[in-house]
Amino acid sequence: MLKIKKLDLMLIKGFIPPFVLSFLMALFVLVMQVFWLYIDDILGKGAGILVILEFLFYLSFSLTPMALPIGVLLAGVFLFGNLGEQYELSSMKSAGISLFRIMRPLILMSFFVALFSWICSDYIIPRTNLKYLSRLHDLKRQKPTIGLDEAIFNEDFYGYTIRIGNKSSNGKENKNILIIEHR
């Protein structure tokens, strides 16, 4: 029977909250970074909030392996900074506990996080990337004329390049349209 020592339990309890918080913050930053790339393709095309949330859900799974190491790093820095600030780390060292022994439960936690990241990368991410990219493709193709701007060549249509000379203010009429076929 495996018995967890109080020191290990204290370190794990001190590691998990900052890990979850820093992981969620890193994931939010990464998701928003990618979301801003596609904001023009998503918004304004009549997509519902549930479709956009589904897109962000699949996107967050594909970015999870990048956010996990950031979470582990920040949680470790926060934990050992807090232990050093309250002189608990010095107390453990003066009690004869080696630094490796102090870090052992966190190394095990990091190993399990790495194992989860590997499982995500091998099994979950390929499926979510397919759904994320197909959802992005659906969102881009939903109302393609909204993405057409005046005097700009647009290559959103397969095999064609379209340039609109003038758009009317009501959005229903376009003039001086140039269509180039690439066959």
N, C-alpha and C positions, 0 to 999 in steps of 0.2 A: 504494500500500500504506500502510495506516494504522499508524503506529508510536506506541505508548503510551509516554510518558515515565515515568521512574522515580518522579517526584513524584506523577503521577496514579495510578500503580499503588499507591504507598504509601497515598495517601488513600483509594482504593477498598478496599484490603485492611483499612484501619483503620475503614472505614464499615460494611462488610458484617456482621461479627460482632455489633456492638451493635444494628444494624438488625434482624437476625433475632431476637435475644434480646428486644429491646423490643417488636417486633411480636408475638411469641408471648405475651409477658406481657400486652400490651394485649388481644389476642384472647382469652386465657384469662379475663381480668377481664370482658370484655364478654359472653362466652358464659355465665359463671357468673351474671352479673347477670340475663340473660334466663332462664336455667335455674331460678333461684330463684323466678321468677314462676310457673312451671308445675310446681314440684316436687310440689304436692299432686295435680295432675292426672296425673302420670306414675308416681310411686312408689306402691307398695301395690296396684297393679292387676294384678299378675302379668305385667308386661312383662319380657321377657328383657333381659339386659345388651346383647346385640347390637342390639336395637331401640332401646334408649336411646342407645347409641353412634352408631347411624345417625342418630338425631334430632339429636344434638350435632354430628355431622359436617356435616349440611345447615345447621344453625344457624350453624356457624362460617363457612361460605361466605357467608352473607348478611351477616355482620358484618365480613368482611374489609375492605371499603372504609372502614369507620370505624377499623379498627386500623392501616391502612397509614400515614396521616398522623401518628399518634402515634409509630409506629416511626421514621419519617423524622426527626421533630423530636427525639426522644430520642437517636437515633444521631448526629445532627449536633451536639447539645449535648455528648454524650460525646466525640466525636472532637475538636472544637475545644477543649473543656476540657482534654483530654489533651495536645493540641498546645501549648496555652498554658502548661500546667503544666510541660512539659519544655522550654520555650523554643524549640520548633521553629517555632512560628508567628512569633515575633520574628526568628528566623534567616532565615526565608523573606522576611519583610518587609524586613529589612536587606540581603538579597541583591538587592532591587529587584523582587521578584515582587509584583504587585498582589494585593489581596484577592480581586478577581473572578477572577483567574487561578488562585488557590489553590482557590476554591470551584467552579470550572468543572466538574471531574469529578463533584462531588456534586450540582450542578444537573442534570447529565445523568442521573445515577442517579435523582434525584427525578423527572425527566421520565419515565423508563422505569417507575418505580413508579406514577406518575399514569396512564400509558398502560395498565398492567396493571389498575389499579383501574377505569378506564373500561371496559375489555373485560369485566372481572368484572361490573360493574354492568349492562352492556347484554346480555350473552349468558349468563353463568353464573348470576347471582343469580335471574333470573325462574324458571329451571328448579329451582334448589335451594329457593327459597321455596315453590314448589308442593309439592315433596316434603316439606319441613319442616312446612308447615301441614297437609298431609294426614296425615303421621305423628302430629302433635300431635292432630289430630281423632280418629284411630284410637285413640290412647292415652287420650284423654278418654272415649271411648265404650266402652272395653273392658269395664269393670265399673262402670256408673254408680251402682249402689246404694252403693258404698263411699263416694262423695262426699256421701251424704245424712247430715246431722247432725240431732240432736234440736232441735226448735223453731226451725228455720231454713228459710226458704223457698228452695227450690232451683229454678233455671230451666234446668238442663242439658238437659232434654227439650224438644224442639221443640213449641211450642204448649201446653205444660203447665207448671204450677208445682206442686211437691210439697212438703208439709210433714209431717214425721214427729213425732208427739207423744213416743213413747217407743221406744227401741231396746233389745232384750234384750241381755244380756251375751254370749250365744252368737253373736249376729250373724245369727240365722236368723229372728227374729220382730220385726216392727214393729207398734206399736199406735197408734191415733188418727191415722190417715193422712188427710190432707186433699189432694185432687187438684183443681186448678182448671184448667179447659179455657179457652183463650183464643180460641175461635172466635166 
